[in-house]
Amino acid sequence: MSPSPVPDTAQARLRRRVLVVAILASFVSFLDGTVVNVALPAIGDELGGTGEARLGLQQWVVDGYLVTLGSLILLAGSLSDLYGRRRVLVAGLVGFAAASVLCALAPTGPVLVGARLLQGVAGALLVPSSLALIISTFEGEEQGRAIGRWTAWTGTAMIVGPFVGGGLVDLLSWRWVFWINLPVVVVTLLLLRPVPEVRPDAGRRLDVPGAVLAATGLAAAVFGLIERTWAAVAVGGVLLVAFLAYERRARDPMMPPRLFAARNFAWGNAATFAVYGALSLGGFVLGLFLQQVAGWSATAAGVAQLPTTLAMLALSTRFGTLAARYGARWFMTTGPVVAGGGYLLLLTMDADPDYVTQVLPGLLVFGLGLSITVAPLTAAILGAAPAADAGIASAVNNAVSRVAGLLTVAFAGVILGGVLDVASFHRALLVTAGLLVLGGLVSMVGIRDVRRPVPPEQDLTGAA
């Protein structure tokens, strides 16, 4: 059911509020997926032991969050469409705050990993509901611009996370990377109170068998990759194939095959897998290398990545608007290739890198490429889905991005050979750059342009 009609000025205020709520709810979920990266060395020092055991804990702290998030976000999209965007969003925010407290108080590594698993469950409820609110509230040109702004702010969470986390680790403790979630959640809940409920489809059923197959398959595959137990990887692969087969027969599948009949949705998600897998792998190894090999403080490692954040903030909305006007294909083709070039520039880094000559150029080029990519990618994929499927479509796209990151971080131990040094770091950079270029090539082959004229002077509310 759509919200009842309201005067234009009230509607404009509601749209602004919805956009802020969607940004904050998604931001805290994205932020927690990356803010922990620069805290990993400190977590390893306190809870993780040495050698491969330490690296294994660090991988699980990242992937514990991603495994439940990635496997349940599809189910969360169905919940959003079935029970309402606002209701599911509230449940996710409250659960996320509670799990964050458990993470902050964790006395041992296994307890922290368990709390991260719970945090991922709550995080899965946030992104599809918040993005579906935008799809349900905005239309046409305003929707494209709103998605661009949502992308700019939530996308920067993936980059600003190391900066925020670094400062908290050095000034306070790694535990504060979880405490900071609480004020964001409280503010979001307060802003959400006047937002009316949107529930477009009350006739769907929950796909519990699909959720079980997806969750167990991903968990087995990730466990096998991190622990290098290939039998578990094989079991996970079989379960994931069974999940795909079941979804083709399910009455109300949590990953509806009909969505992939839309060309841009199918190819856009393939590009998403490559691009976001690269982002997670690159962020993971860069944060560890700057601290554990180069010897930088957590704050310095975080500040080093700020140029990428600034580029995203400055350029994402602009590229989202241009893609709405001219089509997304060439933005999605060029952007990942430019971003991959940024990671290739980082190959000049050694064990004592100079920031201005060896780190900054690569991060600037990477930030430019990412800004060109993300808003057009999101708009092209969601624009290919019917409005009634907004929740599940956004959930599928976010699940693809999270699963990609989950698998690449799990595979990091294989790429690094269990030891992080200059040579293994360079291998990881090459893999990251290769994945980004692959994402660009997939977009070039598969994406078709849908152009919408967008007046350059028009702002989000339609006022000059």
Rosetta blueprint (number, residue, H / E / L):
1 M L
2 S L
3 P L
4 S L
5 P L
6 V L
7 P L
8 D H
9 T H
10 A H
11 Q H
12 A H
13 R H
14 L H
15 R H
16 R H
17 R H
18 V H
19 L H
20 V H
21 V H
22 A H
23 I H
24 L H
25 A H
26 S H
27 F H
28 V H
29 S H
30 F H
31 L H
32 D H
33 G H
34 T H
35 V L
36 V L
37 N H
38 V H
39 A H
40 L H
41 P H
42 A H
43 I H
44 G H
45 D H
46 E H
47 L H
48 G H
49 G L
50 T L
51 G H
52 E H
53 A H
54 R H
55 L H
56 G H
57 L H
58 Q H
59 Q H
60 W H
61 V H
62 V H
63 D H
64 G H
65 Y H
66 L H
67 V H
68 T H
69 L H
70 G H
71 S H
72 L H
73 I H
74 L H
75 L H
76 A H
77 G H
78 S H
79 L H
80 S H
81 D H
82 L H
83 Y H
84 G L
85 R H
86 R H
87 R H
88 V H
89 L H
90 V H
91 A H
92 G H
93 L H
94 V H
95 G H
96 F H
97 A H
98 A H
99 A H
100 S H
101 V H
102 L H
103 C H
104 A H
105 L H
106 A L
107 P L
108 T L
109 G H
110 P H
111 V H
112 L H
113 V H
114 G H
115 A H
116 R H
117 L H
118 L H
119 Q H
120 G H
121 V H
122 A H
123 G H
124 A H
125 L H
126 L H
127 V H
128 P H
129 S H
130 S H
131 L H
132 A H
133 L H
134 I H
135 I H
136 S H
137 T H
138 F L
139 E L
140 G H
141 E H
142 E H
143 Q H
144 G H
145 R H
146 A H
147 I H
148 G H
149 R H
150 W H
151 T H
152 A H
153 W H
154 T H
155 G H
156 T H
157 A H
158 M H
159 I H
160 V H
161 G H
162 P H
163 F H
164 V H
165 G H
166 G H
167 G H
168 L H
169 V H
170 D H
171 L H
172 L L
173 S L
174 W L
175 R L
176 W H
177 V H
178 F H
179 W H
180 I L
181 N H
182 L H
183 P H
184 V H
185 V H
186 V H
187 V H
188 T H
189 L H
190 L H
191 L H
192 L H
193 R L
194 P L
195 V L
196 P L
197 E L
198 V L
199 R L
200 P L
201 D L
202 A L
203 G L
204 R L
205 R L
206 L L
207 D L
208 V H
209 P H
210 G H
211 A H
212 V H
213 L H
214 A H
215 A H
216 T H
217 G H
218 L H
219 A H
220 A H
221 A H
222 V H
223 F H
224 G H
225 L H
226 I H
227 E H
228 R L
229 T L
230 W H
231 A H
232 A H
233 V H
234 A H
235 V H
236 G H
237 G H
238 V H
239 L H
240 L H
241 V H
242 A H
243 F H
244 L H
245 A H
246 Y H
247 E H
248 R H
249 R H
250 A L
251 R L
252 D L
253 P L
254 M L
255 M L
256 P L
257 P H
258 R H
259 L H
260 F H
261 A H
262 A L
263 R H
264 N H
265 F H
266 A H
267 W H
268 G H
269 N H
270 A H
271 A H
272 T H
273 F H
274 A H
275 V H
276 Y H
277 G H
278 A H
279 L H
280 S H
281 L H
282 G H
283 G H
284 F H
285 V H
286 L H
287 G H
288 L H
289 F H
290 L H
291 Q H
292 Q H
293 V H
294 A L
295 G L
296 W L
297 S L
298 A H
299 T H
300 A H
301 A H
302 G H
303 V H
304 A L
305 Q L
306 L H
307 P H
308 T H
309 T H
310 L H
311 A H
312 M H
313 L H
314 A H
315 L H
316 S H
317 T H
318 R H
319 F H
320 G H
321 T H
322 L H
323 A H
324 A H
325 R H
326 Y H
327 G L
328 A L
329 R H
330 W H
331 F H
332 M H
333 T H
334 T H
335 G H
336 P H
337 V H
338 V H
339 A H
340 G H
341 G H
342 G H
343 Y H
344 L H
345 L H
346 L H
347 L H
348 T H
349 M L
350 D L
351 A L
352 D L
353 P L
354 D L
355 Y H
356 V H
357 T H
358 Q H
359 V H
360 L H
361 P H
362 G H
363 L H
364 L H
365 V H
366 F H
367 G H
368 L H
369 G H
370 L H
371 S H
372 I H
373 T H
374 V H
375 A H
376 P H
377 L H
378 T H
379 A H
380 A H
381 I H
382 L H
383 G H
384 A L
385 A L
386 P L
387 A H
388 A H
389 D H
390 A H
391 G H
392 I H
393 A H
394 S H
395 A H
396 V H
397 N H
398 N H
399 A H
400 V H
401 S H
402 R H
403 V H
404 A H
405 G H
406 L H
407 L H
408 T H
409 V H
410 A H
411 F H
412 A H
413 G H
414 V H
415 I H
416 L H
417 G L
418 G L
419 V L
420 L L
421 D L
422 V H
423 A H
424 S H
425 F H
426 H H
427 R H
428 A H
429 L H
430 L H
431 V H
432 T H
433 A H
434 G H
435 L H
436 L H
437 V H
438 L H
439 G H
440 G H
441 L H
442 V H
443 S H
444 M H
445 V H
446 G H
447 I L
448 R L
449 D L
450 V L
451 R L
452 R L
453 P L
454 V L
455 P L
456 P L
457 E L
458 Q L
459 D L
460 L L
461 T L
462 G L
463 A L
464 A L
